[in-house]
């Protein structure tokens, strides 16, 4: 029994001890941790203070170093400035010395000039005295002459003027007429010189273009693929493109025919892409055509911008540039309208420069003179009327509008530049090879000129030069004398006027040259 109580007592004591230990753990450990944390915080603060002190010292050292470097740089700059100032001071001293020397020289020159002035004054006084003496003598002579002639000076002058006027009236009239003839000849020669200079300074290749396009095929089987089953592909092509496709017996060729040059070019490029791709069906056709149309629009815009850039023309409306670019696909008598407009612009600019006029305005008028051809296949009216409307729509200057309206003589030219554009247009269209229908006529005209010259006795050679505007006839000096040469030139001129049709004038030069040649051995 005692053992049991003892056992229970021990259990109670253990429980009490456990409770006390638990209480100590719960309430004492935080206190201990707090003290430990406090000690650690104090250590961290001390370390931070030490670090701050170290950083502060380092910053002070860095600041001192920076101040030292800045001081050195400032001293160096001060030395450089002192050197520069010293050099400037030396230059100023040299200039002062030079100025002093020049002052001394100027003083010497002033003294010399003063001496010369005194000498001139003395001579002027002497001249005045002599002039007075001469005037007195002249007056005395005039008085004696008046007594002898019984006429005053004014009366004598009037008599002389009447006699001179009566004698010179006819000579003055003839002189004025000769001068007028010379002025006309000079003006005509100057005009021909300007035209010749403009032609010589500008050259253009001869080209021939047509209103149809030909597309090459890799083989004749491609024709069937283009036609398609029951003709659906060719119908789609013609409907979408708005052109006529001519597929005949010509091997490996398809002809695209259309009056609208832009649509014709779109059709040609679209066909080439479809043939290269090989997938020819209505859906693919529409896709390719849309792509080509976008490319052509971009090409037209770039062509207009390039024309304005090459000619140096600023501030042209973007929409008007598109119309200029469309001329790239337009032809007139086989001549490309875009190239023709560029050529006219260059020629008009050159002639305007020779006359001292506004070159840019002349080039602008030349470039836009045929702008109506960009829309004459879509709208009613002549290209002159359509071009005038476009120019007015986009606010072009009056000179440009008048040049467009008058370059074919439909309206009277109001400005010199309008006449220059008309002349440049004629030159560009009439030059050899420019237009397909005129090349043959040009060759025939040259042959006819040489044929007329060679038909005379005593002629051994003749040359048509300057595009048929001059013919040179070489004659045999032992058969043709000087007077006969003059008569031959007149006869050839009359035959040319009676037998030929030609633009402008033709100069006939008969050359008689005798050469005495010996060979020393």
Buried (B, 14 or more C-beta within 10 A) or exposed (E): EEEEEEEEEEEEEEEEEEEEEEEEEEEEEEEEEEEEEEEEEEEEEEEEEEEEEEEEEEEEEEEEEEEEEEEEEEEEEEEEEEEEEEEEEEEEEEEEEEEEEEEEEEEEEEEEEEEEEEEEEEEEEEEEEEEEEEEEEEEEEEEEEBEEEEEEEEEBEEEEEEEEEEEEEEEEEEEEEEEEEEEEEEEEEEBBEBBEBBBEEBEBEEBBBEBBBEBEBEEEEBBEBBBBEEEEBBBBBBEBBEBBBEBEEEEEBBBBEBEBBBBBBBBBBBBBBBBEEEEBBBEBBBBBBEEBBEBBBEBBBEBBBBBBEEBEBEEBBEEBBBBBBBBBBBBBEBBBBBBBBBBBBBBBBBBBBBBEBBBEBBBBBBBBBBBBBBBBBEEEEEBBBBBBBBBEEBEBBEBBBBBBBBBBEEBEBBBBBBBBBBBBBBBBBBBBBBBBEBBEBBEEBBEBBBEBBEEBEBBEEBBBEEBBBBBBBBBBBEEBEEEBBEEBBEBBBEBBEEEBEBEEEBEBBBBBEEEEEEEEE
